[in-house]
Amino acid sequence: MAFILHPTYAEQQHDIESILSKLSIETINQVLKPLALRCLKFERLETSGCVNFLYNLQSQPILQSNSTSDKELILKISNPHRYWRYYRTQNEVYTMQYLYEQTTIPLPKILAYSCDFHTSILECEFILMEKIQGNTLEHVIDQMSDDSLMKTATEMVNYVKQLREINLPQMNQIGSFCNKMLHLSGYVLDGPTLGPFHTPKEFIIAHLKWSIQSIETDSQLLEIAKHLLSPLQEIIKRLENGECLSNIKYSFHMTHTDLNTSNIIVDQITGKILAIIDWESCAMTFEESDMKFYEHWLDNDERKEKLKSLLPLNWINESSNDISYIKPYLDVMYSAMWATFYSSTWFESEQQVLKHMKHFVQKTEKAITELNKVSS
């Protein structure tokens, strides 16, 4: 991805409003027609997600009008942020199609999609999926018994293992997926879509350079983050000219990257996982977030430790990559990236955006200080 100026809050909101205003039963019916379905009604779903836009569609076969044949579907309208166009939707679609055929990981079936808003019937990127009947783990985890939650965790261990065992043509690189063969392209993050990369070192340098360019070209950012330019440039110089991180070898695995409770649909009584959703950030990566999925599930430390203690011991210790050495560099990289990136869907006003920027500028300062301590 060549450098792109970050869109303003107003520009992002305009793009979103333009897309959603064109959504109608008539345009949705054009998507449903090849499926021999018609839309009876659609409504926006209120979820904890703050990136995309989900709609529940009630449909029925065109040749029938019996309510018993009605079918519920999910329409996911992709966030049109210019850093994500094409990449997030194609990554999710191709990942889900591959996993649907090659694994036993439960997924909603994709019925239609568009990765290109220029040619899309809805004039936006979208994915139309079957609706999975169940509850997100987020909504029921506090009511689930320990036995049911253990069932969920045990199944998740199996599904993460399946992901990690997948062999792909370019599995020695870091990136997300760009075609049905799951060849790699840029790594889809909450930031610019850059890559693919052969090493974590390349990954870190590229994102630091992007953050520097973002600060230099954004007057608001430059005002609050100009003092970060020299330290960030010094870190890049240290990485490019020294042996730092050069000799570290990591294995790369297919990783969901966001196995939080809002992305897991379960049967509350049995604990069975009915679907794992939101694959838009799936990637081949060295990071091990999927292995520690349980850390994001519970706020109650006592219950979290109990769940961890019930997982197989070899699973807890199975992580193949020790990223402790490069973590200080990753902390700087991610803090700087989030200081220079946002989606307008995260905030209700531009004032909140400025607060977000300042927060991550401060986090970047602290991360640089910590890195310098361990590097000295």
C-alpha positions as CSV (number, residue, x, y, z in Angstrom):
1,M,0.0,0.0,0.0
2,A,1.4,3.4,-1.0
3,F,1.1,6.1,1.6
4,I,-2.5,7.5,1.9
5,L,-3.4,10.5,3.9
6,H,-5.6,9.5,6.9
7,P,-9.3,10.5,6.3
8,T,-10.7,13.0,8.7
9,Y,-13.6,12.2,11.0
10,A,-15.9,14.2,8.8
11,E,-14.8,12.5,5.6
12,Q,-15.3,9.0,7.2
13,Q,-18.7,10.0,8.5
14,H,-19.7,11.2,5.1
15,D,-18.7,8.0,3.4
16,I,-20.6,5.9,6.0
17,E,-23.7,8.0,5.7
18,S,-23.6,7.8,1.9
19,I,-23.4,4.0,2.0
20,L,-26.1,3.4,4.6
21,S,-28.5,5.9,3.0
22,K,-28.6,3.9,-0.2
23,L,-29.5,0.6,1.5
24,S,-33.1,-0.3,0.8
25,I,-35.4,-3.4,0.3
26,E,-35.1,-2.8,-3.5
27,T,-31.3,-2.9,-3.6
28,I,-31.2,-5.8,-1.1
29,N,-33.6,-7.7,-3.4
30,Q,-31.1,-7.4,-6.2
31,V,-28.6,-9.2,-4.1
32,L,-31.2,-11.8,-3.0
33,K,-32.6,-12.5,-6.5
34,P,-29.9,-15.0,-7.6
35,L,-30.7,-16.9,-4.4
36,A,-34.4,-17.0,-5.4
37,L,-35.2,-15.0,-2.2
38,R,-36.8,-11.6,-1.5
39,C,-36.4,-9.3,1.4
40,L,-39.5,-8.7,3.6
41,K,-37.8,-6.3,6.0
42,F,-34.3,-5.5,7.4
43,E,-33.1,-3.8,10.6
44,R,-29.8,-2.7,12.0
45,L,-28.4,-4.8,14.8
46,E,-27.1,-3.2,17.9
47,T,-23.8,-5.0,18.8
48,S,-20.7,-4.3,20.8
49,G,-18.8,-4.2,17.5
50,C,-17.7,-0.7,16.5
51,V,-16.3,-1.2,13.0
52,N,-18.8,-2.6,10.6
53,F,-22.6,-2.4,10.2
54,L,-24.8,-5.5,10.7
55,Y,-28.3,-6.0,9.5
56,N,-30.8,-8.7,10.2
57,L,-32.8,-9.6,7.0
58,Q,-36.1,-11.4,7.0
59,S,-36.5,-13.1,3.6
60,Q,-38.6,-15.7,1.9
61,P,-38.4,-17.7,-1.3
62,I,-39.7,-15.7,-4.3
63,L,-42.2,-18.4,-5.3
64,Q,-43.6,-18.8,-1.8
65,S,-45.5,-16.6,0.5
66,N,-45.9,-19.0,3.4
67,S,-44.4,-17.5,6.6
68,T,-43.1,-20.9,7.6
69,S,-40.6,-20.7,4.8
70,D,-39.2,-17.3,6.0
71,K,-35.4,-17.3,6.4
72,E,-33.3,-14.9,8.5
73,L,-29.9,-13.7,7.1
74,I,-27.2,-11.4,8.2
75,L,-25.9,-8.6,6.0
76,K,-22.5,-7.2,7.0
77,I,-21.7,-3.8,5.5
78,S,-18.0,-3.2,5.6
79,N,-16.5,-0.1,7.0
80,P,-15.4,2.0,4.0
81,H,-12.2,3.4,5.7
82,R,-9.8,4.0,2.9
83,Y,-7.0,2.0,4.7
84,W,-9.3,-1.1,4.6
85,R,-11.0,-1.0,1.2
86,Y,-10.9,-4.4,-0.5
87,Y,-8.5,-5.8,2.0
88,R,-10.7,-6.6,5.0
89,T,-13.6,-7.9,3.0
90,Q,-11.6,-10.1,0.7
91,N,-9.6,-11.4,3.6
92,E,-12.7,-12.4,5.5
93,V,-14.5,-14.0,2.5
94,Y,-11.5,-16.0,1.2
95,T,-10.6,-17.1,4.7
96,M,-14.1,-18.3,5.6
97,Q,-14.6,-20.1,2.3
98,Y,-11.3,-22.0,2.7
99,L,-12.0,-22.9,6.4
100,Y,-15.6,-23.9,5.5
101,E,-14.2,-26.5,3.1
102,Q,-11.0,-27.6,4.8
103,T,-11.7,-27.7,8.6
104,T,-14.5,-28.5,11.0
105,I,-14.5,-24.9,12.4
106,P,-18.2,-23.8,12.6
107,L,-18.8,-20.8,10.4
108,P,-21.8,-19.1,8.9
109,K,-22.1,-19.9,5.2
110,I,-21.5,-17.0,2.8
111,L,-24.3,-16.5,0.3
112,A,-23.1,-13.4,-1.6
113,Y,-20.5,-10.8,-1.3
114,S,-18.7,-7.9,-2.9
115,C,-15.1,-6.7,-2.3
116,D,-15.4,-3.8,-4.6
117,F,-17.7,-0.9,-3.9
118,H,-17.4,0.3,-7.6
119,T,-19.1,-2.8,-8.9
120,S,-21.3,-3.7,-5.9
121,I,-25.0,-3.8,-6.3
122,L,-25.2,-2.1,-2.9
123,E,-22.5,0.4,-3.8
124,C,-20.4,-0.8,-0.9
125,E,-18.5,-3.8,0.2
126,F,-20.7,-6.4,1.9
127,I,-21.0,-10.0,2.9
128,L,-24.4,-11.8,3.1
129,M,-24.4,-14.8,5.4
130,E,-26.8,-17.3,6.9
131,K,-27.8,-16.4,10.4
132,I,-26.6,-18.7,13.2
133,Q,-29.2,-19.2,15.9
134,G,-27.6,-18.8,19.3
135,N,-26.0,-16.2,21.6
136,T,-22.7,-14.5,21.5
137,L,-20.5,-15.7,24.4
138,E,-20.3,-12.1,25.4
139,H,-24.0,-12.0,26.3
140,V,-24.2,-15.4,28.2
141,I,-20.8,-16.1,29.7
142,D,-21.8,-14.9,33.2
143,Q,-24.9,-17.2,33.2
144,M,-23.0,-20.3,31.9
145,S,-22.1,-23.1,34.2
146,D,-18.4,-23.9,34.6
147,D,-19.0,-27.2,32.8
148,S,-20.6,-25.4,29.8
149,L,-17.8,-22.9,29.7
150,M,-15.2,-25.6,29.8
151,K,-16.9,-27.3,26.9
152,T,-16.7,-24.0,25.0
153,A,-13.0,-23.6,25.9
154,T,-12.2,-27.2,25.0
155,E,-13.8,-26.8,21.6
156,M,-11.9,-23.6,21.0
157,V,-8.6,-25.4,21.7
158,N,-9.5,-27.8,19.0
159,Y,-10.4,-25.1,16.5
160,V,-7.2,-23.1,17.2
161,K,-5.2,-26.2,16.7
162,Q,-6.8,-26.8,13.3
163,L,-5.9,-23.2,12.3
164,R,-2.3,-23.7,13.4
165,E,-1.9,-26.9,11.5
166,I,-3.0,-25.4,8.1
167,N,-0.2,-25.4,5.5
168,L,-0.3,-22.6,3.0
169,P,1.8,-21.6,0.0
170,Q,3.4,-18.6,1.7
171,M,3.2,-19.6,5.3
172,N,6.8,-18.3,5.9
173,Q,5.5,-14.7,5.7
174,I,3.4,-12.3,7.7
175,G,0.2,-11.1,6.0
176,S,-3.5,-11.5,5.4
177,F,-5.1,-13.3,2.5
178,C,-6.0,-12.0,-1.0
179,N,-7.4,-14.9,-3.0
180,K,-9.0,-18.3,-2.8
181,M,-5.6,-20.0,-2.7
182,L,-4.9,-17.9,0.4
183,H,-1.9,-16.2,-1.0
184,L,-0.7,-13.4,1.2
185,S,-1.0,-9.7,0.8
186,G,-1.0,-6.8,3.3
187,Y,-1.6,-7.5,7.0
188,V,-5.1,-6.3,7.9
189,L,-4.8,-4.3,11.2
190,D,-6.4,-1.3,12.9
191,G,-4.1,0.7,10.8
192,P,-2.6,0.7,7.3
193,T,-2.6,-2.6,5.4
194,L,1.1,-3.2,4.8
195,G,3.1,-6.2,3.7
196,P,3.5,-9.1,3.4
197,F,6.7,-9.4,5.4
198,H,9.3,-12.1,5.8
199,T,10.3,-11.1,9.4
200,P,8.8,-9.3,12.4
201,K,11.7,-6.8,12.0
202,E,10.4,-5.8,8.5
203,F,6.9,-5.6,9.9
204,I,7.9,-3.3,12.7
205,I,10.0,-1.0,10.5
206,A,7.3,-0.6,7.9
207,H,4.7,0.4,10.4
208,L,7.0,2.8,12.3
209,K,7.8,4.5,8.9
210,W,4.1,4.9,8.2
211,S,3.4,6.4,11.6
212,I,6.2,8.9,11.0
213,Q,4.8,9.9,7.7
214,S,1.3,10.2,9.2
215,I,2.6,12.6,11.8
216,E,4.5,14.7,9.3
217,T,1.5,15.1,7.0
218,D,-1.3,15.7,9.5
219,S,-1.2,19.2,11.0
220,Q,-3.2,18.2,14.1
221,L,-1.0,15.2,14.7
222,L,2.2,17.2,14.1
223,E,1.1,19.6,16.8
224,I,0.8,16.9,19.5
225,A,3.3,14.3,18.3
226,K,6.2,16.2,16.6
227,H,8.4,15.3,19.5
228,L,8.0,11.6,18.7
229,L,9.6,11.9,15.2
230,S,13.2,11.8,16.3
231,P,12.9,8.9,18.7
232,L,10.9,6.8,16.2
233,Q,13.5,7.5,13.5
234,E,16.2,6.5,15.9
235,I,14.5,3.2,16.6
236,I,14.2,2.5,12.8
237,K,17.9,3.4,12.4
238,R,18.8,1.0,15.2
239,L,16.8,-1.8,13.6
240,E,18.0,-1.2,10.1
241,N,21.7,-0.9,10.9
242,G,22.2,-3.2,13.8
243,E,21.8,-6.9,14.5
244,C,18.8,-6.2,16.7
245,L,16.0,-8.7,15.9
246,S,17.9,-10.0,12.9
247,N,18.7,-13.4,14.3
248,I,15.4,-14.2,15.9
249,K,13.5,-17.0,14.2
250,Y,9.7,-17.3,14.6
251,S,7.2,-19.8,13.2
252,F,4.1,-18.3,11.5
253,H,0.6,-19.7,12.0
254,M,-2.8,-18.9,10.6
255,T,-4.4,-16.9,13.4
256,H,-7.9,-15.4,13.9
257,T,-6.4,-12.6,16.0
258,D,-9.6,-11.6,17.7
259,L,-11.2,-14.5,19.6
260,N,-13.0,-12.3,22.0
261,T,-16.4,-13.2,23.4
262,S,-18.4,-11.1,20.9
263,N,-17.0,-13.2,18.0
264,I,-18.1,-16.6,19.4
265,I,-21.7,-17.9,19.1
266,V,-22.6,-20.6,21.5
267,D,-25.4,-22.7,22.9
268,Q,-25.7,-21.3,26.4
269,I,-26.8,-24.6,28.0
270,T,-24.3,-27.1,26.4
271,G,-21.4,-24.7,25.8
272,K,-21.2,-25.9,22.2
273,I,-19.6,-23.4,19.8
274,L,-22.1,-22.8,17.0
275,A,-20.0,-20.4,15.0
276,I,-16.8,-18.3,15.1
277,I,-17.3,-15.0,13.3
278,D,-15.5,-11.8,12.2
279,W,-12.5,-13.2,10.3
280,E,-11.6,-9.9,8.7
281,S,-8.3,-9.6,10.6
282,C,-7.3,-13.3,10.1
283,A,-3.6,-13.5,9.2
284,M,-0.5,-15.6,9.0
285,T,1.5,-14.2,11.9
286,F,4.0,-14.8,14.6
287,E,1.8,-13.4,17.3
288,E,0.1,-15.9,19.7
289,S,-3.2,-14.2,20.7
290,D,-5.3,-17.2,19.6
291,M,-3.4,-19.4,22.0
292,K,-4.4,-17.2,24.9
293,F,-8.0,-16.7,24.0
294,Y,-9.2,-17.3,27.6
295,E,-7.4,-14.2,28.8
296,H,-10.0,-12.1,27.0
297,W,-13.1,-14.0,28.0
298,L,-13.5,-13.2,31.7
299,D,-13.2,-10.1,34.0
300,N,-13.4,-12.3,37.1
301,D,-9.8,-13.3,37.8
302,E,-10.8,-16.2,40.0
303,R,-13.0,-17.7,37.3
304,K,-10.4,-17.0,34.6
305,E,-7.7,-18.8,36.6
306,K,-10.1,-21.8,37.1
307,L,-10.7,-22.0,33.4
308,K,-7.0,-21.8,32.6
309,S,-6.3,-24.6,35.2
310,L,-8.8,-26.9,33.4
311,L,-7.2,-26.5,30.0
312,P,-4.6,-29.1,29.0
313,L,-1.2,-28.2,30.5
314,N,0.5,-28.8,27.2
315,W,-1.8,-26.3,25.6
316,I,-0.9,-23.5,28.1
317,N,2.8,-24.2,27.3
318,E,2.5,-25.0,23.6
319,S,3.1,-21.5,22.3
320,S,6.0,-21.8,19.9
321,N,7.0,-18.2,19.8
322,D,8.5,-16.3,22.7
323,I,7.9,-12.7,21.7
324,S,9.1,-11.2,25.0
325,Y,12.3,-9.9,23.4
326,I,10.5,-8.0,20.6
327,K,7.6,-7.0,22.7
328,P,9.1,-3.6,23.6
329,Y,9.4,-2.8,19.9
330,L,5.9,-4.0,19.2
331,D,4.6,-1.8,22.1
332,V,6.2,1.2,20.4
333,M,4.9,0.2,17.0
334,Y,1.3,-0.4,18.0
335,S,1.1,2.7,20.2
336,A,2.4,4.9,17.4
337,M,0.1,3.2,14.9
338,W,-3.0,3.8,17.1
339,A,-1.9,7.4,17.7
340,T,-2.1,8.0,14.0
341,F,-5.1,5.9,13.1
342,Y,-8.8,5.7,14.0
343,S,-12.2,4.8,12.6
344,S,-14.9,7.4,13.1
345,T,-17.2,4.5,14.2
346,W,-15.2,4.3,17.4
347,F,-16.2,7.8,18.5
348,E,-19.2,10.1,18.8
349,S,-17.3,13.3,18.2
350,E,-14.1,14.8,16.9
351,Q,-13.2,15.8,20.4
352,Q,-13.1,12.1,21.4
353,V,-10.7,11.6,18.4
354,L,-8.3,14.2,19.7
355,K,-8.5,12.5,23.2
356,H,-7.7,9.2,21.5
357,M,-4.7,10.6,19.7
358,K,-3.3,12.3,22.8
359,H,-3.7,9.0,24.8
360,F,-1.7,7.0,22.4
361,V,0.9,9.7,22.0
362,Q,1.5,9.4,25.7
363,K,1.5,5.6,25.4
364,T,4.1,5.8,22.6
365,E,6.3,8.1,24.8
366,K,6.1,5.5,27.6
367,A,6.8,2.6,25.3
368,I,9.9,4.4,23.8
369,T,11.2,5.0,27.4
370,E,10.7,1.3,28.3
371,L,12.4,0.2,25.0
372,N,15.4,2.4,25.7
373,K,15.7,1.0,29.2
374,V,15.9,-2.6,28.0
375,S,18.1,-1.7,25.0
376,S,20.7,0.1,27.0
